[in-house]
Amino acid sequence: MSASDLSGLNILLLDDSRSIRLVLTTLLRGLGVTRIYESRDADEALVTARLCRPDLALVDYDLGLTSGLDAIRRFRDARLSPYPDLPIILLAPTSLPHLTRGAEAAGADAILPKPVNAGTLATHIHDVVQAAVRRAATPLSHTA
């Protein structure tokens, strides 16, 4: 998947900081993404997801009153989320071992350390989307 392939993606940004959402939007637009949807908190993100049908979510670790891990858990809960299998990249200040375990347990597909640049953002998006495509293409094993 090249940068031009990213142009067909619907991406949901979940970050409580307007300035960070602006930075991420600028980076994504530079990568060719035109359908970017922003949310400030998990509740708003779940509503937005129902409307925009995202292909991927970028979720900040620190959402002010809650954590990105809590938001990811809500996305993974089929009772709350329209897309419990949505590929999710957690944006975090660092990739500490305890954070990695927590992110995996919550259901994040990848962690992208901050600060983010266009190259690492594109690589992470590519990798997570390709992994999701492979998962969707793998037939379920049936046991008798």
C-alpha positions as CSV (number, residue, x, y, z in Angstrom):
1,M,0.0,0.0,0.0
2,S,1.5,3.3,-1.1
3,A,0.7,6.8,0.3
4,S,-1.8,7.2,-2.6
5,D,-3.6,4.1,-1.4
6,L,-4.4,5.9,1.9
7,S,-6.7,8.3,0.0
8,G,-9.6,5.8,0.1
9,L,-9.5,5.4,3.9
10,N,-12.0,6.9,6.4
11,I,-10.0,7.7,9.5
12,L,-11.4,8.6,12.9
13,L,-9.2,10.7,15.1
14,L,-9.9,10.5,18.9
15,D,-7.9,13.1,20.8
16,D,-9.1,15.6,23.4
17,S,-6.7,18.2,22.1
18,R,-7.8,20.4,19.2
19,S,-4.2,21.3,18.3
20,I,-3.1,17.6,18.2
21,R,-6.1,16.8,16.0
22,L,-5.1,19.6,13.7
23,V,-1.5,18.3,13.5
24,L,-2.7,14.8,12.8
25,T,-5.2,16.0,10.2
26,T,-2.4,18.0,8.4
27,L,-0.2,14.9,8.4
28,L,-3.0,12.7,7.1
29,R,-3.9,15.1,4.4
30,G,-0.3,15.2,3.4
31,L,-0.5,11.4,3.0
32,G,-3.5,11.8,0.7
33,V,-6.3,11.0,3.2
34,T,-9.3,13.2,2.6
35,R,-12.0,11.6,4.8
36,I,-10.9,12.4,8.4
37,Y,-13.4,12.5,11.2
38,E,-12.6,14.0,14.6
39,S,-13.8,13.3,18.1
40,R,-12.9,14.7,21.5
41,D,-14.0,11.7,23.7
42,A,-15.0,8.1,23.5
43,D,-18.8,8.8,23.5
44,E,-18.5,11.2,20.6
45,A,-16.2,8.8,18.8
46,L,-18.7,6.0,19.0
47,V,-21.4,8.2,17.6
48,T,-19.0,9.4,14.9
49,A,-18.1,5.9,14.0
50,R,-21.7,5.0,13.3
51,L,-21.9,7.9,10.9
52,C,-18.6,7.7,9.1
53,R,-17.9,4.0,9.1
54,P,-14.2,4.4,9.7
55,D,-11.5,2.0,8.3
56,L,-9.1,2.9,11.1
57,A,-9.0,4.9,14.3
58,L,-6.1,6.8,15.8
59,V,-6.7,7.1,19.5
60,D,-4.6,9.2,21.9
61,Y,-3.5,7.5,25.1
62,D,-4.4,10.5,27.3
63,L,-7.9,11.7,26.7
64,G,-8.2,14.0,29.8
65,L,-10.9,12.5,31.9
66,T,-10.3,9.0,30.6
67,S,-7.6,7.0,28.9
68,G,-7.3,5.9,25.3
69,L,-7.2,2.3,26.7
70,D,-10.7,2.8,28.1
71,A,-11.9,4.2,24.7
72,I,-10.4,1.2,22.9
73,R,-12.1,-1.2,25.3
74,R,-15.4,0.5,24.5
75,F,-14.7,0.2,20.7
76,R,-14.0,-3.5,21.2
77,D,-17.3,-4.1,23.1
78,A,-19.8,-5.3,20.5
79,R,-22.7,-4.1,22.7
80,L,-21.4,-0.5,22.5
81,S,-19.6,-0.3,19.2
82,P,-20.8,-0.7,15.6
83,Y,-17.3,-1.9,14.6
84,P,-15.7,-4.0,17.3
85,D,-13.0,-5.2,14.9
86,L,-12.0,-1.7,13.8
87,P,-8.2,-1.4,13.4
88,I,-7.0,0.9,16.1
89,I,-3.6,2.6,16.5
90,L,-2.9,4.0,20.0
91,L,-0.9,7.3,20.0
92,A,1.3,7.3,23.1
93,P,4.1,9.4,24.6
94,T,6.4,6.3,24.7
95,S,6.2,2.6,24.2
96,L,7.0,1.5,27.7
97,P,6.6,-2.3,28.4
98,H,3.6,-1.8,30.8
99,L,1.9,0.5,28.2
100,T,2.4,-2.1,25.5
101,R,0.8,-4.9,27.6
102,G,-2.1,-2.6,28.5
103,A,-2.6,-1.6,24.9
104,E,-2.6,-5.2,23.7
105,A,-5.0,-6.2,26.5
106,A,-7.4,-3.3,25.6
107,G,-7.3,-4.4,21.9
108,A,-5.0,-1.9,20.2
109,D,-3.6,-3.1,17.0
110,A,-0.5,-1.0,17.2
111,I,1.2,1.7,19.3
112,L,2.6,4.8,17.6
113,P,5.0,6.7,19.8
114,K,4.7,10.5,19.9
115,P,5.9,12.7,18.5
116,V,4.4,11.5,15.2
117,N,5.8,12.2,11.8
118,A,4.3,11.5,8.4
119,G,6.6,8.5,7.6
120,T,5.9,6.6,10.8
121,L,2.2,7.4,10.6
122,A,2.0,6.1,7.0
123,T,3.9,2.9,8.0
124,H,1.7,2.2,11.0
125,I,-1.5,2.8,9.0
126,H,-0.2,0.6,6.2
127,D,0.8,-2.2,8.5
128,V,-2.5,-2.2,10.6
129,V,-4.7,-2.0,7.5
130,Q,-2.9,-4.8,5.8
131,A,-3.1,-7.0,8.9
132,A,-6.9,-6.3,9.1
133,V,-7.2,-7.2,5.4
134,R,-5.3,-10.5,6.0
135,R,-7.5,-11.3,9.0
136,A,-10.7,-10.7,7.0
137,A,-9.4,-12.9,4.2
138,T,-8.5,-15.8,6.5
139,P,-11.3,-18.3,6.6
140,L,-12.5,-19.4,10.0
141,S,-11.6,-22.9,10.9
142,H,-14.6,-25.1,11.5
143,T,-14.4,-28.1,13.8
144,A,-16.9,-30.8,13.9
